[in-house]
């Protein structure tokens, strides 16, 4: 899902903006999304750090435990180089 995350706003009308902020490796990406919510709820922004773990040699699968941050928290994360 994180490989084409930037296209989410094209098929989900509640997603106002979707961006891939960084892709340090094939198994890691940092994503941003802004979503619309009805009144009285405010619109929400999230930054997700997606990290896949290749377990193909062990159990023929790849797991991807996401880490979700608010945009403010994301600004405090250390910058990673590829």
Buried (B, 14 or more C-beta within 10 A) or exposed (E): EBEEBBEBBEEEEEBBEBBBBBBEEEBBBBBBBBBEEEEEEEEEBBBBBBBBEEEEEEEEEEEEEEEEBEEEEBEEEEEEEE
